[in-house]
Amino acid sequence: MRLVLLFILLPALAQANGVEITRIWPAWRDTASFVRISEYFGGKENTGRQTMLRTQPDARDGFYFLTRVNNTGPAQAEARFVLEVIAPDSPTPKVFRFTTALPHGSHVFNLGLTGQDWAGEAVHPVAWRLRLQDSGDREIAQSQSYLWQMPDATKH
């Protein structure tokens, strides 16, 4: 009986902070995919309602993790995405950090590995894990690709 209650309570405990990564779309994007008509007139990138975070702010070409976060709690002035990526050229994860504000409600973040931080359009990550931390470095949400944690083949 206690075991059953533990499994019932775990999801509630995991969502106690009110922050959830609801979806991640990893994909390559080139500069042209970001240009809107208003940029031709004003010269400044128009990001719409999305937050653009790039490893190399002056470079737009890159591999992006379009991330939707739902925050039912209060807005946070400072939060940090910690993105770990295993690329085809090395089994060692590369770690990228993006600091941003976390608004209340549903919000989209574009986390871009740009410039020298990504090898090009033909390269795709083998596996990835994305963690969201509050200003005290406590993990408040996380998501990972299927291949991030391989099952132990010796147990079969």
MARVEXLUM-427063 format. One record per residue (C-alpha): residue number from 1; residue in three letters; z, x negated, y. Coordinates in pm, 1 decimal, padded with zeros to 6 digits. Example, Ala and Ser with C-alpha at 12.3 -4.5 7.8 and 13.67 -1.06 7.14 Angstrom:
2
@pos->1&code->ala&pz->00780.0&px->-01230.0&py->-00450.0
@pos->2&code->ser&pz->00714.0&px->-01367.0&py->-00106.0
END
This chain:
156
@pos->1&code->met&pz->00000.0&px->00000.0&py->00000.0
@pos->2&code->arg&pz->00084.3&px->-00281.3&py->00244.6
@pos->3&code->leu&pz->-00251.0&px->-00448.7&py->00177.7
@pos->4&code->val&pz->-00437.0&px->-00128.3&py->00262.2
@pos->5&code->leu&pz->-00242.8&px->-00092.4&py->00587.7
@pos->6&code->leu&pz->-00320.1&px->-00451.6&py->00679.1
@pos->7&code->phe&pz->-00695.1&px->-00390.8&py->00646.4
@pos->8&code->ile&pz->-00665.7&px->-00072.6&py->00850.7
@pos->9&code->leu&pz->-00475.6&px->-00252.1&py->01128.1
@pos->10&code->leu&pz->-00694.3&px->-00564.8&py->01148.1
@pos->11&code->pro&pz->-00986.5&px->-00400.5&py->01331.9
@pos->12&code->ala&pz->-00745.1&px->-00247.3&py->01581.0
@pos->13&code->leu&pz->-00579.1&px->-00583.9&py->01640.2
@pos->14&code->ala&pz->-00916.5&px->-00757.2&py->01679.6
@pos->15&code->gln&pz->-01017.1&px->-00511.1&py->01953.6
@pos->16&code->ala&pz->-00679.3&px->-00509.9&py->02130.5
@pos->17&code->asn&pz->-00819.8&px->-00712.7&py->02421.2
@pos->18&code->gly&pz->-01105.2&px->-00465.2&py->02473.0
@pos->19&code->val&pz->-01384.4&px->-00725.4&py->02461.9
@pos->20&code->glu&pz->-01666.2&px->-00712.8&py->02207.2
@pos->21&code->ile&pz->-01996.9&px->-00896.8&py->02170.7
@pos->22&code->thr&pz->-02214.0&px->-00602.7&py->02070.7
@pos->23&code->arg&pz->-02550.5&px->-00773.8&py->02023.7
@pos->24&code->ile&pz->-02720.7&px->-01114.9&py->02044.5
@pos->25&code->trp&pz->-03099.5&px->-01165.1&py->02057.3
@pos->26&code->pro&pz->-03188.8&px->-01535.4&py->02017.9
@pos->27&code->ala&pz->-03544.9&px->-01621.7&py->02127.5
@pos->28&code->trp&pz->-03760.2&px->-01870.1&py->02318.1
@pos->29&code->arg&pz->-03853.3&px->-01769.3&py->02674.9
@pos->30&code->asp&pz->-04088.2&px->-01944.6&py->02912.3
@pos->31&code->thr&pz->-04065.5&px->-01951.6&py->03290.3
@pos->32&code->ala&pz->-04325.7&px->-01678.0&py->03339.3
@pos->33&code->ser&pz->-04110.5&px->-01425.6&py->03150.2
@pos->34&code->phe&pz->-03847.9&px->-01443.9&py->03426.9
@pos->35&code->val&pz->-04074.8&px->-01410.8&py->03731.7
@pos->36&code->arg&pz->-04066.9&px->-01072.6&py->03904.7
@pos->37&code->ile&pz->-04281.0&px->-00960.4&py->04195.3
@pos->38&code->ser&pz->-03988.1&px->-00987.6&py->04438.9
@pos->39&code->glu&pz->-03969.1&px->-01361.2&py->04370.8
@pos->40&code->tyr&pz->-04317.8&px->-01408.6&py->04516.8
@pos->41&code->phe&pz->-04197.5&px->-01258.0&py->04844.0
@pos->42&code->gly&pz->-03842.1&px->-01387.5&py->04864.6
@pos->43&code->gly&pz->-03870.4&px->-01711.4&py->04670.0
@pos->44&code->lys&pz->-03540.3&px->-01647.5&py->04490.1
@pos->45&code->glu&pz->-03507.7&px->-01558.1&py->04120.8
@pos->46&code->asn&pz->-03431.4&px->-01189.8&py->04073.1
@pos->47&code->thr&pz->-03212.2&px->-01154.3&py->03764.6
@pos->48&code->gly&pz->-03165.5&px->-00779.4&py->03790.7
@pos->49&code->arg&pz->-02831.8&px->-00678.1&py->03646.2
@pos->50&code->gln&pz->-02817.6&px->-00969.9&py->03404.9
@pos->51&code->thr&pz->-02625.0&px->-01291.9&py->03446.4
@pos->52&code->met&pz->-02839.3&px->-01603.5&py->03393.9
@pos->53&code->leu&pz->-02654.7&px->-01908.8&py->03266.4
@pos->54&code->arg&pz->-02860.3&px->-02219.7&py->03187.7
@pos->55&code->thr&pz->-02764.5&px->-02564.2&py->03064.9
@pos->56&code->gln&pz->-03012.8&px->-02709.6&py->03317.0
@pos->57&code->pro&pz->-03007.2&px->-02464.9&py->03612.8
@pos->58&code->asp&pz->-03340.3&px->-02586.2&py->03756.1
@pos->59&code->ala&pz->-03530.3&px->-02535.5&py->03427.5
@pos->60&code->arg&pz->-03622.6&px->-02188.8&py->03301.6
@pos->61&code->asp&pz->-03818.3&px->-02268.8&py->02983.8
@pos->62&code->gly&pz->-03577.1&px->-02266.3&py->02693.0
@pos->63&code->phe&pz->-03414.1&px->-02104.6&py->02394.9
@pos->64&code->tyr&pz->-03201.0&px->-01811.7&py->02509.6
@pos->65&code->phe&pz->-02924.7&px->-01608.4&py->02355.4
@pos->66&code->leu&pz->-02950.9&px->-01269.1&py->02524.5
@pos->67&code->thr&pz->-02595.2&px->-01145.3&py->02477.4
@pos->68&code->arg&pz->-02456.5&px->-00797.2&py->02544.5
@pos->69&code->val&pz->-02080.3&px->-00783.7&py->02594.6
@pos->70&code->asn&pz->-01872.2&px->-00467.9&py->02623.7
@pos->71&code->asn&pz->-01543.1&px->-00508.0&py->02810.1
@pos->72&code->thr&pz->-01325.3&px->-00196.1&py->02812.0
@pos->73&code->gly&pz->-01040.9&px->-00393.7&py->02971.0
@pos->74&code->pro&pz->-01013.6&px->-00522.1&py->03326.0
@pos->75&code->ala&pz->-01272.4&px->-00755.0&py->03478.2
@pos->76&code->gln&pz->-01193.7&px->-01124.2&py->03442.5
@pos->77&code->ala&pz->-01266.8&px->-01367.6&py->03723.9
@pos->78&code->glu&pz->-01325.1&px->-01650.1&py->03477.0
@pos->79&code->ala&pz->-01438.0&px->-01651.6&py->03114.8
@pos->80&code->arg&pz->-01624.7&px->-01905.7&py->02906.0
@pos->81&code->phe&pz->-01895.5&px->-01876.6&py->02643.8
@pos->82&code->val&pz->-01883.7&px->-02157.1&py->02387.3
@pos->83&code->leu&pz->-02214.2&px->-02174.6&py->02200.3
@pos->84&code->glu&pz->-02241.5&px->-02396.0&py->01892.6
@pos->85&code->val&pz->-02593.5&px->-02449.7&py->01759.9
@pos->86&code->ile&pz->-02719.1&px->-02630.7&py->01452.1
@pos->87&code->ala&pz->-03075.0&px->-02746.2&py->01520.7
@pos->88&code->pro&pz->-03326.4&px->-02847.3&py->01251.6
@pos->89&code->asp&pz->-03291.0&px->-03217.9&py->01338.2
@pos->90&code->ser&pz->-02916.1&px->-03250.1&py->01264.2
@pos->91&code->pro&pz->-02643.6&px->-03071.7&py->01065.4
@pos->92&code->thr&pz->-02392.7&px->-03150.4&py->01341.2
@pos->93&code->pro&pz->-02348.6&px->-02857.6&py->01581.4
@pos->94&code->lys&pz->-02433.1&px->-02912.5&py->01946.8
@pos->95&code->val&pz->-02180.7&px->-02743.0&py->02175.0
@pos->96&code->phe&pz->-02272.4&px->-02579.0&py->02506.8
@pos->97&code->arg&pz->-02027.9&px->-02417.2&py->02749.8
@pos->98&code->phe&pz->-02106.6&px->-02154.4&py->03012.7
@pos->99&code->thr&pz->-01842.1&px->-02042.7&py->03263.9
@pos->100&code->thr&pz->-01882.1&px->-01702.8&py->03426.4
@pos->101&code->ala&pz->-01704.1&px->-01389.3&py->03543.2
@pos->102&code->leu&pz->-01665.0&px->-01110.7&py->03287.7
@pos->103&code->pro&pz->-01711.0&px->-00769.4&py->03451.2
@pos->104&code->his&pz->-01566.6&px->-00444.7&py->03323.6
@pos->105&code->gly&pz->-01808.1&px->-00236.3&py->03114.7
@pos->106&code->ser&pz->-02126.9&px->-00335.7&py->02938.4
@pos->107&code->his&pz->-02305.5&px->-00642.8&py->03071.3
@pos->108&code->val&pz->-02593.9&px->-00868.8&py->02962.1
@pos->109&code->phe&pz->-02576.9&px->-01247.2&py->02976.8
@pos->110&code->asn&pz->-02876.4&px->-01477.4&py->02922.9
@pos->111&code->leu&pz->-02740.9&px->-01804.6&py->02783.7
@pos->112&code->gly&pz->-03023.5&px->-02056.5&py->02805.9
@pos->113&code->leu&pz->-03057.8&px->-02395.1&py->02640.7
@pos->114&code->thr&pz->-03306.8&px->-02534.4&py->02888.5
@pos->115&code->gly&pz->-03472.3&px->-02857.7&py->02994.1
@pos->116&code->gln&pz->-03371.0&px->-03157.6&py->02782.9
@pos->117&code->asp&pz->-03119.6&px->-02941.9&py->02591.6
@pos->118&code->trp&pz->-03384.1&px->-02777.8&py->02370.6
@pos->119&code->ala&pz->-03677.4&px->-02941.5&py->02191.3
@pos->120&code->gly&pz->-03940.3&px->-02675.1&py->02263.0
@pos->121&code->glu&pz->-04088.4&px->-02338.4&py->02178.1
@pos->122&code->ala&pz->-04161.2&px->-02420.4&py->01812.1
@pos->123&code->val&pz->-03797.7&px->-02516.9&py->01738.8
@pos->124&code->his&pz->-03556.2&px->-02248.1&py->01619.1
@pos->125&code->pro&pz->-03185.0&px->-02288.0&py->01547.4
@pos->126&code->val&pz->-03077.5&px->-02309.7&py->01184.2
@pos->127&code->ala&pz->-02743.5&px->-02143.5&py->01260.8
@pos->128&code->trp&pz->-02525.1&px->-02060.0&py->01560.5
@pos->129&code->arg&pz->-02182.0&px->-01931.0&py->01661.3
@pos->130&code->leu&pz->-02088.9&px->-01783.3&py->01998.3
@pos->131&code->arg&pz->-01728.8&px->-01754.0&py->02109.0
@pos->132&code->leu&pz->-01605.4&px->-01593.7&py->02430.1
@pos->133&code->gln&pz->-01281.2&px->-01729.5&py->02575.4
@pos->134&code->asp&pz->-01059.5&px->-01612.9&py->02858.9
@pos->135&code->ser&pz->-00939.8&px->-01843.8&py->03138.5
@pos->136&code->gly&pz->-00656.6&px->-01966.1&py->02914.1
@pos->137&code->asp&pz->-00906.2&px->-02078.3&py->02645.3
@pos->138&code->arg&pz->-00797.3&px->-01796.9&py->02409.8
@pos->139&code->glu&pz->-01081.2&px->-01652.4&py->02202.6
@pos->140&code->ile&pz->-01139.6&px->-01289.5&py->02297.9
@pos->141&code->ala&pz->-01463.1&px->-01224.7&py->02104.5
@pos->142&code->gln&pz->-01702.5&px->-01405.5&py->01873.5
@pos->143&code->ser&pz->-02024.8&px->-01359.4&py->01681.4
@pos->144&code->gln&pz->-02223.0&px->-01584.6&py->01451.5
@pos->145&code->ser&pz->-02547.6&px->-01600.7&py->01261.5
@pos->146&code->tyr&pz->-02549.6&px->-01533.1&py->00889.4
@pos->147&code->leu&pz->-02607.4&px->-01898.5&py->00805.2
@pos->148&code->trp&pz->-02320.5&px->-02029.6&py->01020.2
@pos->149&code->gln&pz->-02080.8&px->-02008.1&py->00727.8
@pos->150&code->met&pz->-02249.9&px->-02052.1&py->00393.0
@pos->151&code->pro&pz->-02078.9&px->-01902.5&py->00087.9
@pos->152&code->asp&pz->-01919.0&px->-02153.3&py->-00148.5
@pos->153&code->ala&pz->-02166.6&px->-02190.6&py->-00434.9
@pos->154&code->thr&pz->-01904.5&px->-02352.9&py->-00657.5
@pos->155&code->lys&pz->-01712.7&px->-02024.7&py->-00689.3
@pos->156&code->his&pz->-01989.4&px->-01846.7&py->-00880.0
END
